[in-house]
């Protein structure tokens, strides 16, 4: 998954204004105790980060 697709999915689910805030502030055990930004910077693939977000936030299958 490209980062552009990842960020579009984040914006589609959380809204343009909240997606970046969520990605900076919300620490998830599914991402090894990291935020989205920290996981991406530390080398996690966008696809794995999206899967972690989906699991943590119970995002419905049709939006994954």
N, CA, C and O atoms as CSV, one atom per row, in Angstrom:
chain,resi,resn,atom,element,x,y,z
A,1,UNK,N,N,0.851,-1.174,0.000
A,1,UNK,CA,C,0.000,0.000,0.000
A,1,UNK,C,C,0.899,1.240,0.000
A,1,UNK,O,O,1.846,1.345,0.780
A,2,UNK,N,N,0.579,2.158,-0.885
A,2,UNK,CA,C,1.315,3.425,-0.928
A,2,UNK,C,C,0.867,4.326,0.220
A,2,UNK,O,O,-0.263,4.233,0.698
A,3,UNK,N,N,1.767,5.190,0.645
A,3,UNK,CA,C,1.429,6.128,1.711
A,3,UNK,C,C,0.261,7.022,1.329
A,3,UNK,O,O,-0.556,7.370,2.181
A,4,UNK,N,N,0.173,7.398,0.051
A,4,UNK,CA,C,-0.942,8.244,-0.367
A,4,UNK,C,C,-2.273,7.531,-0.165
A,4,UNK,O,O,-3.254,8.153,0.241
A,5,UNK,N,N,-2.312,6.238,-0.445
A,5,UNK,CA,C,-3.531,5.450,-0.234
A,5,UNK,C,C,-3.818,5.347,1.262
A,5,UNK,O,O,-4.962,5.489,1.694
A,6,UNK,N,N,-2.781,5.103,2.039
A,6,UNK,CA,C,-2.938,5.018,3.494
A,6,UNK,C,C,-3.557,6.299,4.050
A,6,UNK,O,O,-4.536,6.250,4.796
A,7,UNK,N,N,-2.979,7.454,3.681
A,7,UNK,CA,C,-3.479,8.722,4.215
A,7,UNK,C,C,-4.881,9.031,3.706
A,7,UNK,O,O,-5.664,9.666,4.412
A,8,UNK,N,N,-5.206,8.601,2.513
A,8,UNK,CA,C,-6.567,8.794,2.009
A,8,UNK,C,C,-7.561,7.963,2.817
A,8,UNK,O,O,-8.651,8.431,3.146
A,9,UNK,N,N,-7.177,6.736,3.132
A,9,UNK,CA,C,-8.056,5.892,3.961
A,9,UNK,C,C,-8.227,6.478,5.351
A,9,UNK,O,O,-9.324,6.456,5.909
A,10,UNK,N,N,-7.139,7.005,5.911
A,10,UNK,CA,C,-7.234,7.644,7.233
A,10,UNK,C,C,-8.206,8.829,7.163
A,10,UNK,O,O,-9.060,8.987,8.036
A,11,UNK,N,N,-8.073,9.652,6.133
A,11,UNK,CA,C,-8.949,10.816,5.987
A,11,UNK,C,C,-10.390,10.403,5.734
A,11,UNK,O,O,-11.318,11.031,6.244
A,12,UNK,N,N,-10.581,9.355,4.952
A,12,UNK,CA,C,-11.934,8.872,4.677
A,12,UNK,C,C,-12.621,8.387,5.953
A,12,UNK,O,O,-13.815,8.614,6.146
A,13,UNK,N,N,-11.869,7.726,6.812
A,13,UNK,CA,C,-12.479,7.174,8.024
A,13,UNK,C,C,-12.591,8.212,9.144
A,13,UNK,O,O,-13.641,8.340,9.773
A,14,UNK,N,N,-11.504,8.951,9.390
A,14,UNK,CA,C,-11.473,9.870,10.526
A,14,UNK,C,C,-11.852,11.295,10.180
A,14,UNK,O,O,-12.145,12.095,11.068
A,15,UNK,N,N,-11.849,11.622,8.892
A,15,UNK,CA,C,-12.080,12.996,8.463
A,15,UNK,C,C,-10.743,13.693,8.260
A,15,UNK,O,O,-9.754,13.385,8.925
A,16,UNK,N,N,-10.735,14.640,7.323
A,16,UNK,CA,C,-9.497,15.357,6.980
A,16,UNK,C,C,-8.848,15.993,8.207
A,16,UNK,O,O,-7.641,15.866,8.411
A,17,UNK,N,N,-9.639,16.667,9.011
A,17,UNK,CA,C,-9.096,17.431,10.135
A,17,UNK,C,C,-8.564,16.542,11.251
A,17,UNK,O,O,-7.567,16.886,11.886
A,18,UNK,N,N,-9.202,15.416,11.500
A,18,UNK,CA,C,-8.841,14.592,12.654
A,18,UNK,C,C,-7.800,13.522,12.337
A,18,UNK,O,O,-7.116,13.065,13.253
A,19,UNK,N,N,-7.653,13.108,11.099
A,19,UNK,CA,C,-6.766,11.991,10.743
A,19,UNK,C,C,-5.331,12.232,11.213
A,19,UNK,O,O,-4.722,11.349,11.817
A,20,UNK,N,N,-4.791,13.412,10.942
A,20,UNK,CA,C,-3.407,13.679,11.334
A,20,UNK,C,C,-3.267,13.782,12.847
A,20,UNK,O,O,-2.284,13.304,13.413
A,21,UNK,N,N,-4.231,14.396,13.498
A,21,UNK,CA,C,-4.205,14.501,14.954
A,21,UNK,C,C,-4.225,13.107,15.585
A,21,UNK,O,O,-3.444,12.818,16.492
A,22,UNK,N,N,-5.113,12.259,15.105
A,22,UNK,CA,C,-5.185,10.881,15.582
A,22,UNK,C,C,-3.842,10.183,15.372
A,22,UNK,O,O,-3.341,9.508,16.270
A,23,UNK,N,N,-3.267,10.349,14.187
A,23,UNK,CA,C,-2.013,9.674,13.842
A,23,UNK,C,C,-0.850,10.138,14.713
A,23,UNK,O,O,0.092,9.377,14.936
A,24,UNK,N,N,-0.899,11.354,15.199
A,24,UNK,CA,C,0.177,11.886,16.044
A,24,UNK,C,C,0.000,11.558,17.519
A,24,UNK,O,O,0.984,11.420,18.245
A,25,UNK,N,N,-1.241,11.432,17.967
A,25,UNK,CA,C,-1.510,11.379,19.398
A,25,UNK,C,C,-1.957,10.026,19.947
A,25,UNK,O,O,-1.757,9.753,21.131
A,26,UNK,N,N,-2.549,9.186,19.128
A,26,UNK,CA,C,-3.150,7.949,19.629
A,26,UNK,C,C,-2.125,6.809,19.617
A,26,UNK,O,O,-1.713,6.350,18.552
A,27,UNK,N,N,-1.718,6.358,20.807
A,27,UNK,CA,C,-0.773,5.255,20.941
A,27,UNK,C,C,-1.568,3.950,20.940
A,27,UNK,O,O,-2.551,3.808,21.667
A,28,UNK,N,N,-1.129,3.003,20.115
A,28,UNK,CA,C,-1.865,1.736,19.969
A,28,UNK,C,C,-0.973,0.539,20.272
A,28,UNK,O,O,0.158,0.454,19.793
A,29,UNK,N,N,-1.493,-0.374,21.065
A,29,UNK,CA,C,-0.746,-1.606,21.342
A,29,UNK,C,C,-0.547,-2.409,20.064
A,29,UNK,O,O,0.449,-3.119,19.923
A,30,UNK,N,N,-1.492,-2.300,19.134
A,30,UNK,CA,C,-1.390,-3.006,17.849
A,30,UNK,C,C,-0.187,-2.536,17.027
A,30,UNK,O,O,0.255,-3.230,16.111
A,31,UNK,N,N,0.326,-1.380,17.354
A,31,UNK,CA,C,1.506,-0.842,16.668
A,31,UNK,C,C,2.726,-0.872,17.588
A,31,UNK,O,O,3.662,-0.091,17.421
A,32,UNK,N,N,2.701,-1.771,18.547
A,32,UNK,CA,C,3.835,-1.907,19.458
A,32,UNK,C,C,4.002,-0.734,20.403
A,32,UNK,O,O,5.124,-0.377,20.761
A,33,UNK,N,N,2.891,-0.131,20.811
A,33,UNK,CA,C,2.943,1.014,21.719
A,33,UNK,C,C,3.398,2.294,21.032
A,33,UNK,O,O,3.977,3.182,21.657
A,34,UNK,N,N,3.124,2.372,19.735
A,34,UNK,CA,C,3.517,3.549,18.947
A,34,UNK,C,C,2.270,4.253,18.408
A,34,UNK,O,O,1.172,3.698,18.382
A,35,UNK,N,N,2.487,5.489,17.981
A,35,UNK,CA,C,1.463,6.183,17.220
A,35,UNK,C,C,1.640,5.782,15.755
A,35,UNK,O,O,2.616,5.122,15.400
A,36,UNK,N,N,0.701,6.180,14.921
A,36,UNK,CA,C,0.814,5.917,13.481
A,36,UNK,C,C,2.102,6.531,12.937
A,36,UNK,O,O,2.856,5.867,12.225
A,37,UNK,N,N,2.353,7.790,13.268
A,37,UNK,CA,C,3.555,8.462,12.761
A,37,UNK,C,C,4.821,7.748,13.229
A,37,UNK,O,O,5.746,7.547,12.443
A,38,UNK,N,N,4.865,7.368,14.494
A,38,UNK,CA,C,6.048,6.675,15.018
A,38,UNK,C,C,6.255,5.336,14.325
A,38,UNK,O,O,7.387,4.972,14.007
A,39,UNK,N,N,5.181,4.603,14.090
A,39,UNK,CA,C,5.291,3.308,13.419
A,39,UNK,C,C,5.820,3.473,11.999
A,39,UNK,O,O,6.693,2.720,11.567
A,40,UNK,N,N,5.296,4.451,11.278
A,40,UNK,CA,C,5.755,4.679,9.904
A,40,UNK,C,C,7.224,5.095,9.866
A,40,UNK,O,O,7.986,4.617,9.026
A,41,UNK,N,N,7.616,5.979,10.770
A,41,UNK,CA,C,9.010,6.443,10.817
A,41,UNK,C,C,9.952,5.302,11.194
A,41,UNK,O,O,11.085,5.249,10.717
A,42,UNK,N,N,9.491,4.397,12.043
A,42,UNK,CA,C,10.365,3.301,12.480
A,42,UNK,C,C,10.416,2.145,11.482
A,42,UNK,O,O,11.055,1.126,11.742
A,43,UNK,N,N,9.737,2.305,10.334
A,43,UNK,CA,C,9.886,1.315,9.277
A,43,UNK,C,C,8.718,0.384,9.037
A,43,UNK,O,O,8.797,-0.485,8.168
A,44,UNK,N,N,7.642,0.539,9.778
A,44,UNK,CA,C,6.468,-0.286,9.518
A,44,UNK,C,C,5.921,0.066,8.139
A,44,UNK,O,O,5.965,1.223,7.723
A,45,UNK,N,N,5.410,-0.931,7.441
A,45,UNK,CA,C,4.791,-0.664,6.147
A,45,UNK,C,C,3.433,0.005,6.364
A,45,UNK,O,O,2.781,-0.210,7.385
A,46,UNK,N,N,3.024,0.805,5.406
A,46,UNK,CA,C,1.725,1.478,5.494
A,46,UNK,C,C,0.600,0.452,5.622
A,46,UNK,O,O,-0.375,0.685,6.337
A,47,UNK,N,N,0.732,-0.670,4.938
A,47,UNK,CA,C,-0.291,-1.717,4.992
A,47,UNK,C,C,-0.416,-2.284,6.406
A,47,UNK,O,O,-1.527,-2.477,6.899
A,48,UNK,N,N,0.718,-2.551,7.060
A,48,UNK,CA,C,0.679,-3.087,8.421
A,48,UNK,C,C,0.154,-2.056,9.415
A,48,UNK,O,O,-0.555,-2.405,10.359
A,49,UNK,N,N,0.499,-0.795,9.204
A,49,UNK,CA,C,-0.018,0.252,10.081
A,49,UNK,C,C,-1.530,0.366,9.906
A,49,UNK,O,O,-2.260,0.493,10.890
A,50,UNK,N,N,-2.003,0.321,8.667
A,50,UNK,CA,C,-3.448,0.396,8.428
A,50,UNK,C,C,-4.165,-0.783,9.090
A,50,UNK,O,O,-5.230,-0.614,9.682
A,51,UNK,N,N,-3.581,-1.965,8.987
A,51,UNK,CA,C,-4.175,-3.134,9.661
A,51,UNK,C,C,-4.241,-2.929,11.159
A,51,UNK,O,O,-5.228,-3.299,11.794
A,52,UNK,N,N,-3.199,-2.342,11.731
A,52,UNK,CA,C,-3.196,-2.047,13.167
A,52,UNK,C,C,-4.263,-1.043,13.543
A,52,UNK,O,O,-4.949,-1.213,14.551
A,53,UNK,N,N,-4.411,-0.005,12.750
A,53,UNK,CA,C,-5.446,1.006,12.995
A,53,UNK,C,C,-6.827,0.350,12.901
A,53,UNK,O,O,-7.690,0.595,13.744
A,54,UNK,N,N,-7.028,-0.469,11.893
A,54,UNK,CA,C,-8.323,-1.145,11.715
A,54,UNK,C,C,-8.653,-2.015,12.917
A,54,UNK,O,O,-9.788,-2.018,13.394
A,55,UNK,N,N,-7.673,-2.747,13.402
A,55,UNK,CA,C,-7.896,-3.620,14.562
A,55,UNK,C,C,-8.169,-2.796,15.818
A,55,UNK,O,O,-9.084,-3.109,16.580
A,56,UNK,N,N,-7.389,-1.759,16.033
A,56,UNK,CA,C,-7.530,-0.946,17.240
A,56,UNK,C,C,-8.849,-0.201,17.288
A,56,UNK,O,O,-9.450,-0.048,18.351
A,57,UNK,N,N,-9.296,0.263,16.127
A,57,UNK,CA,C,-10.478,1.118,16.077
A,57,UNK,C,C,-11.728,0.382,15.613
A,57,UNK,O,O,-12.775,1.000,15.421
A,58,UNK,N,N,-11.629,-0.927,15.432
A,58,UNK,CA,C,-12.779,-1.734,15.001
A,58,UNK,C,C,-13.401,-1.189,13.715
A,58,UNK,O,O,-14.622,-1.070,13.607
A,59,UNK,N,N,-12.561,-0.863,12.759
A,59,UNK,CA,C,-13.054,-0.339,11.484
A,59,UNK,C,C,-13.744,-1.469,10.726
A,59,UNK,O,O,-13.168,-2.545,10.564
A,60,UNK,N,N,-14.961,-1.240,10.265
A,60,UNK,CA,C,-15.716,-2.289,9.568
A,60,UNK,C,C,-14.972,-2.812,8.334
A,60,UNK,O,O,-14.237,-2.075,7.677
A,61,UNK,N,N,-15.175,-4.080,8.038
A,61,UNK,CA,C,-14.480,-4.740,6.928
A,61,UNK,C,C,-14.665,-4.004,5.599
A,61,UNK,O,O,-13.733,-3.949,4.796
A,62,UNK,N,N,-15.836,-3.444,5.356
A,62,UNK,CA,C,-16.087,-2.774,4.071
A,62,UNK,C,C,-15.296,-1.471,3.932
A,62,UNK,O,O,-15.212,-0.920,2.834
A,63,UNK,N,N,-14.719,-0.971,5.023
A,63,UNK,CA,C,-13.927,0.261,4.960
A,63,UNK,C,C,-12.423,-0.011,5.018
A,63,UNK,O,O,-11.614,0.916,4.981
A,64,UNK,N,N,-12.063,-1.279,5.108
A,64,UNK,CA,C,-10.635,-1.631,5.250
A,64,UNK,C,C,-9.917,-1.646,3.959
A,64,UNK,O,O,-8.718,-1.923,3.922
